[in-house]
């Protein structure tokens, strides 16, 4: 837990989802930097970037949105993701489109409590970690939780599509 009283943490659709699904989590606020990504949040929380999981909104060739959860220090092979999920191609959504689908601002996207239900895919090696940090639905706010709790709560399809930077 951070030094702040729990009452000072943001209430977001993501935290409401976690509470309603009885998923235990810790709250972590940090100084958000535009385009800083997981490098900044990992530095601010003093954790390995590999354990900070980014939530990316992408779409297939029919503009159907999907979520991919990936280690902060890895890229997504969109070609491999498309192959593994049986679509022709996968590409990142434009920020305003991603925001429309998720209901979250880019930089504050969480896989929990999205505005639109979307299929969720997760890099399977995330399950090897004892604890992950993932966006809590607001820029500068991460929640810490066990990956197996995430798995139970949102039942993502496991994929192997991570690329080293």
C-alpha positions in Angstrom: 0.0 0.0 0.0 1.1 3.5 -0.6 1.4 6.1 2.2 -1.9 7.5 1.2 -5.2 6.6 2.9 -7.2 4.3 0.7 -10.1 6.8 0.5 -7.8 9.1 -1.6 -7.5 6.6 -4.4 -9.6 7.1 -7.6 -12.9 5.3 -8.0 -13.0 4.1 -11.6 -15.0 1.6 -13.7 -12.0 -0.6 -13.3 -11.9 -0.5 -9.4 -15.7 -1.0 -9.3 -15.2 -4.1 -11.5 -12.5 -5.4 -9.3 -14.5 -4.8 -6.1 -17.7 -6.4 -7.6 -15.7 -9.5 -8.7 -14.0 -9.6 -5.2 -10.5 -9.3 -6.8 -7.9 -8.3 -4.1 -5.7 -5.4 -5.4 -3.4 -2.7 -4.1 -3.5 0.9 -5.3 -0.5 2.8 -6.6 -0.5 6.5 -7.7 2.4 8.0 -9.6 3.3 11.1 -11.6 2.0 10.4 -15.1 4.1 11.6 -18.0 2.7 11.9 -21.5 4.1 9.1 -23.8 6.2 7.8 -20.8 4.5 4.4 -20.9 5.4 1.6 -18.6 9.0 2.8 -18.3 7.8 5.7 -16.2 5.3 3.8 -14.1 7.9 1.0 -13.4 10.5 3.7 -12.4 8.0 5.6 -10.2 6.8 2.4 -8.5 10.3 1.0 -8.3 9.4 -2.3 -9.9 10.6 -4.2 -13.0 9.0 -3.0 -16.2 8.4 -6.7 -17.1 5.9 -6.8 -14.2 4.0 -3.7 -15.4 1.3 -4.9 -17.8 0.1 -2.6 -20.6 -3.5 -2.8 -21.9 -3.5 -2.2 -25.6 -6.7 -1.8 -27.7 -6.2 -3.2 -31.2 -8.6 -4.1 -34.1 -8.8 -6.8 -36.7 -9.3 -6.3 -40.5 -13.0 -5.8 -39.9 -12.3 -3.0 -37.3 -13.5 -5.3 -34.5 -11.7 -4.2 -31.3 -9.8 -6.5 -29.0 -7.6 -6.1 -25.9 -4.1 -7.5 -25.7 -2.2 -7.5 -22.3 1.5 -7.4 -22.7 4.6 -7.1 -20.4 5.7 -3.4 -20.3 9.2 -4.3 -21.7 7.8 -6.2 -24.7 6.2 -5.4 -28.0 3.2 -7.2 -29.5 3.9 -9.1 -32.7 0.6 -8.2 -34.4 1.4 -10.7 -37.2 1.7 -13.5 -34.7 -1.3 -12.3 -32.7 -3.5 -12.3 -35.9 -2.2 -15.9 -36.7 -2.9 -17.2 -33.2 -6.5 -15.7 -33.0 -7.4 -16.6 -36.6 -7.8 -13.2 -38.2 -6.1 -11.7 -41.3 -4.5 -8.8 -39.5 -4.3 -6.9 -36.2 -3.3 -3.3 -35.8 -3.4 -0.7 -33.0 -6.6 1.4 -32.9 -6.2 5.2 -33.3 -6.2 6.8 -29.8 -9.7 8.3 -30.2 -11.1 5.0 -31.4 -9.5 3.1 -28.6 -11.0 5.6 -26.2 -14.4 5.1 -27.7 -14.2 1.3 -27.3 -12.7 1.3 -23.8 -14.2 4.4 -22.2 -10.7 5.2 -20.9 -8.3 7.9 -22.0 -5.2 6.5 -23.7 -2.5 6.2 -21.0 -5.3 5.2 -18.5 -6.7 2.2 -20.3 -7.6 -0.8 -18.1 -8.9 -4.2 -19.1 -11.4 -4.0 -16.3 -14.8 -2.3 -16.7 -14.5 -1.3 -20.3 -17.4 0.5 -21.9 -17.6 -2.1 -24.6 -17.1 -5.8 -24.0 -14.2 -6.9 -26.1 -12.2 -10.2 -26.4 -9.1 -10.1 -24.2 -5.9 -11.8 -25.0 -2.9 -12.0 -22.6 0.7 -12.9 -23.1 0.9 -16.3 -21.3 4.2 -15.5 -19.6 2.4 -12.9 -17.5 1.1 -15.8 -15.5 4.7 -16.7 -14.5 4.9 -13.5 -12.4 3.9 -13.5 -8.7 2.4 -10.0 -8.9 1.6 -7.6 -11.8 0.8 -3.9 -12.0 -1.9 -2.9 -14.5 -3.7 0.3 -15.1 -6.6 1.1 -12.7 -8.6 3.1 -15.2 -6.9 6.5 -14.8 -3.6 8.1 -15.9 -1.0 7.8 -13.1 -2.9 5.0 -11.3 -1.9 1.3 -11.3 -3.4 -1.6 -9.4 -1.3 -4.4 -8.1 -2.8 -7.9 -8.3 -1.9 -11.6 -8.8 -2.1 -12.6 -12.5 -4.2 -15.6 -11.6 -6.8 -13.3 -10.1 -6.9 -11.4 -13.3 -7.2 -14.7 -15.2 -10.2 -15.7 -13.1 -11.9 -12.2 -13.3 -11.7 -11.6 -17.1 -10.8 -15.0 -18.5 -8.4 -13.8 -21.3 -7.3 -16.1 -24.0 -3.6 -16.9 -23.5 -1.3 -16.2 -26.5 2.4 -16.1 -27.1 3.1 -13.0 -29.1 5.7 -11.0 -27.1 8.7 -9.6 -28.8 11.8 -8.3 -27.0 12.4 -4.6 -27.5 
